[in-house]
């Protein structure tokens, strides 16, 4: 014990900072749940339920794992923000700007995205049952493997959107608009409403999906697919 080196208080502090830096890849950063809303804020894993955050600037913010249940984010700026695994149950994002934001694996039952802009946003494996995307700008959005049961896309713009492997059971796409292709590769389309849609350029559609969906005589299908005899579906 006589030959052990002495560790001063300052030396211990330096060692701890160095260790933290190494763990974080050279950046000593931690979420601060008491920070006010601002661009780039880190609210990761924070609880922010039942708040009025309308018009707040969260551009490039880290909201991963944040609980935003029943919080109003109307007209907020969420451009390029990371909301992966966040909870947005019954949250309001009406008019929000969320272009290129990450909503992967969010839990967002009955979330409202009315008239929001989420172009090129990612919703991979998101839980979006009964979500309201009425009037939303969703060009290039990726809904791969998302749960979209009973979601509505009335008057939404879906140009270049991807629904590969998504659950679109009873979702309403009938009032949506888009140009060119839209990807439905292996999407589950039980009673999905596609009345009036021009799907002639859609990719990934199979006859088995069309047989389950709800279209009408104005629905246009890709070459090789035929209109089922059971169209139109009864109002659900």
Secondary structure in CASP SS format (residue, H / E / C, confidence):
PFRMAT SS
TARGET T0000
AUTHOR 0000-0000-0000
METHOD secondary structure of the structure
MODEL  1
X C 1.00
X C 1.00
X C 1.00
X C 1.00
X C 1.00
X C 1.00
X C 1.00
X C 1.00
X H 1.00
X H 1.00
X H 1.00
X H 1.00
X H 1.00
X H 1.00
X H 1.00
X H 1.00
X H 1.00
X H 1.00
X H 1.00
X H 1.00
X H 1.00
X H 1.00
X H 1.00
X C 1.00
X C 1.00
X C 1.00
X C 1.00
X C 1.00
X C 1.00
X C 1.00
X C 1.00
X C 1.00
X C 1.00
X C 1.00
X C 1.00
X C 1.00
X C 1.00
X C 1.00
X C 1.00
X C 1.00
X C 1.00
X E 1.00
X C 1.00
X C 1.00
X C 1.00
X C 1.00
X E 1.00
X C 1.00
X C 1.00
X C 1.00
X C 1.00
X E 1.00
X C 1.00
X C 1.00
X C 1.00
X C 1.00
X E 1.00
X C 1.00
X C 1.00
X C 1.00
X C 1.00
X E 1.00
X C 1.00
X C 1.00
X C 1.00
X C 1.00
X E 1.00
X C 1.00
X C 1.00
X C 1.00
X C 1.00
X E 1.00
X C 1.00
X C 1.00
X C 1.00
X C 1.00
X E 1.00
X C 1.00
X C 1.00
X C 1.00
X C 1.00
X E 1.00
X C 1.00
X C 1.00
X C 1.00
X C 1.00
X E 1.00
X C 1.00
X C 1.00
X C 1.00
X C 1.00
X E 1.00
X C 1.00
X C 1.00
X C 1.00
X C 1.00
X E 1.00
X C 1.00
X C 1.00
X C 1.00
X C 1.00
X E 1.00
X C 1.00
X C 1.00
X C 1.00
X C 1.00
X E 1.00
X C 1.00
X C 1.00
X C 1.00
X C 1.00
X E 1.00
X C 1.00
X C 1.00
X C 1.00
X C 1.00
X E 1.00
X C 1.00
X C 1.00
X C 1.00
X C 1.00
X E 1.00
X C 1.00
X C 1.00
X C 1.00
X C 1.00
X E 1.00
X C 1.00
X C 1.00
X C 1.00
X C 1.00
X E 1.00
X C 1.00
X C 1.00
X C 1.00
X C 1.00
X E 1.00
X C 1.00
X C 1.00
X C 1.00
X C 1.00
X E 1.00
X C 1.00
X C 1.00
X C 1.00
X C 1.00
X E 1.00
X C 1.00
X C 1.00
X C 1.00
X C 1.00
X E 1.00
X C 1.00
X C 1.00
X C 1.00
X C 1.00
X E 1.00
X C 1.00
X C 1.00
X C 1.00
X C 1.00
X E 1.00
X C 1.00
X C 1.00
X C 1.00
X C 1.00
X E 1.00
X C 1.00
X C 1.00
X C 1.00
X C 1.00
X E 1.00
X C 1.00
X C 1.00
X C 1.00
X C 1.00
X E 1.00
X C 1.00
X C 1.00
X C 1.00
X C 1.00
X C 1.00
X E 1.00
X C 1.00
X C 1.00
X C 1.00
X C 1.00
X E 1.00
X C 1.00
X C 1.00
X C 1.00
X C 1.00
X E 1.00
X C 1.00
X C 1.00
X C 1.00
X C 1.00
X E 1.00
X C 1.00
X C 1.00
X C 1.00
X C 1.00
X E 1.00
X C 1.00
X C 1.00
X C 1.00
X H 1.00
X H 1.00
X H 1.00
X H 1.00
X H 1.00
X H 1.00
X C 1.00
X E 1.00
X C 1.00
X C 1.00
X C 1.00
X C 1.00
X C 1.00
X E 1.00
X C 1.00
X C 1.00
X C 1.00
X C 1.00
X C 1.00
X C 1.00
X C 1.00
X C 1.00
X C 1.00
X C 1.00
X C 1.00
X C 1.00
X C 1.00
X C 1.00
X C 1.00
X C 1.00
END
